[in-house]
Amino acid sequence: MTKLGDNRRTPPLDASLALLKKAEGAIPSQTQTFSKGWTQFPRGVSPVFAERADGGTIWDADGNAFIDWPMALGPLLLGHNHPAVTEAVTKRLKDGIAFSLPTTVELALAERLIDWFPYAERVRFGKNGSDATAGAVRAARAFTGRDRILCCGYHGWQDWFIGTTLRHAGVPQAVRDLTTPFAYNDLDALSKLLDQHSGQVAAIIMEPMGIIPPKPGYLEGVRALADKHGVVLIFDECWTGFRIHLQGAYGAFGVQPDLACFGKALGNGVPISVVLGRADIMDVFNDVFFSFTFGGDLLGITAAQTVLSLLETEPVLEHVSTIGQALMDGMSRQIAAHGLSGNIGLDGYAARHVMWFKGDGADGMLMKSVFQQEGIAGGVLAAGWHAPSFAHTMQDVERTLEAYDVAFATIADGLASGDLDGKLRGERVQPVFRKP
């Protein structure tokens, strides 16, 4: 076990911090994605801007190398710069990427996805997960002639969903009133909502599994309730797609949605998303406006074809599971060894797991900040969660656990002394969805 007092240091961050100052005058929030911004890492001791990445490693603007566990918020199932994806996209660039007509390439991917998912009869493409979920919701409303949406999980930035969160600035109250969240793994609660809004609900949209697995019979129960009330069941599989099974939640649990949305891992970092499902519902897209200049962008479509081929021929999910489980097991042992089992824990599965922190008098955010700080000092970039990839190695796991052992020791020492705040050299991280 690593002991406190080892040579730990903040990496040089002059370039990152100077760029952050410049960005404050150019980019609101200094990031295009809240979860990638400086608020998610202890400011002053963490990298802010990246320059390049390869495999399971990312380099910041100061040239510091870190083992990358967020992996661009999950898309990089194969790792950064996978040679087959890079080669395919490079070739596509030379042959053209935007045309004035539909392409044979998008038709080929649509047909492949129809073969891939037994319940899929039609396919439409977007650029990010929000495109797919918003399109699916619009299609469900058009198909049913109803307006209300019941949701469970995170479904992107569009008004219909983000209005249910604390980040609802700019969303009209009338729009916010049409979407109602429901609790996961609670069939009774969902049934009561459907009864309460009988004849008004167009769709149930949900992550079939977030961090907590479904209880036995839960997804089957949701399917039955959707059928009973004539509601379109939409699975948002932007995370579960290709991380829990090659056929996503359907492959893992055997429950068939009416529509499903995929993104993230499908393009391994190249933007693409998909909404697919039943022909009678999908065919409303003949009239529903789901149309944008880059909906058929061939870089994403080409990347997706390559990713699917690799998933068919390489042991991607087996490797990711092995790496993720080794990391989870090692962390669990360390947490127990440092007497932190009541303060820190892990939820999720090997291919995606999230830490929880409590008992520091600051909703766990102080503890999380110290943890991230010490991880970064040890060459590990993480935000309290991990999305293992095909590119990560057991050596990455070992190096990560070495850094985390120091992090846990530092937290334990701070809690024991009553001065955990004194262990933090940077600023405390902030939640994306802040309390009012």
Sequence and secondary structure as in RCSB ss.txt:
>XXXX:A:sequence
MTKLGDNRRTPPLDASLALLKKAEGAIPSQTQTFSKGWTQFPRGVSPVFAERADGGTIWDADGNAFIDWPMALGP
LLLGHNHPAVTEAVTKRLKDGIAFSLPTTVELALAERLIDWFPYAERVRFGKNGSDATAGAVRAARAFTGRDRIL
CCGYHGWQDWFIGTTLRHAGVPQAVRDLTTPFAYNDLDALSKLLDQHSGQVAAIIMEPMGIIPPKPGYLEGVRAL
ADKHGVVLIFDECWTGFRIHLQGAYGAFGVQPDLACFGKALGNGVPISVVLGRADIMDVFNDVFFSFTFGGDLLG
ITAAQTVLSLLETEPVLEHVSTIGQALMDGMSRQIAAHGLSGNIGLDGYAARHVMWFKGDGADGMLMKSVFQQEG
IAGGVLAAGWHAPSFAHTMQDVERTLEAYDVAFATIADGLASGDLDGKLRGERVQPVFRKP
>XXXX:A:secstr
   TTS       HHHHHHHHHHTTTSGGGSSSGGGSGGGS TTSS   EEEEEBTEEEETT  EEEESSTTTTT
 SS BT HHHHHHHHHHHHH S  SS  HHHHHHHHHHHHHSTT  EEEEESSHHHHHHHHHHHHHHHHT  EEE
EES   SSHHHHTTSS  TT  HHHHTTEEE  TT HHHHHHHHHHTTTTEEEEEE S SSS   TTHHHHHHHH
HHHHT EEEEE TTTBTTTBTTHHHHHH    SEEEE GGGGTTS  EEEEE HHHHGGGGTS    TTTT HHH
HHHHHHHHHHHHHS HHHHHHHHHHHHHHHHHHHHHHTT TTTEEEEEETTEEEEEE  SSSTTHHHHHHHHHHH
HHTTEE SSEE   TT  HHHHHHHHHHHHHHHHHHHHHHHHT GGGG  S     SS   
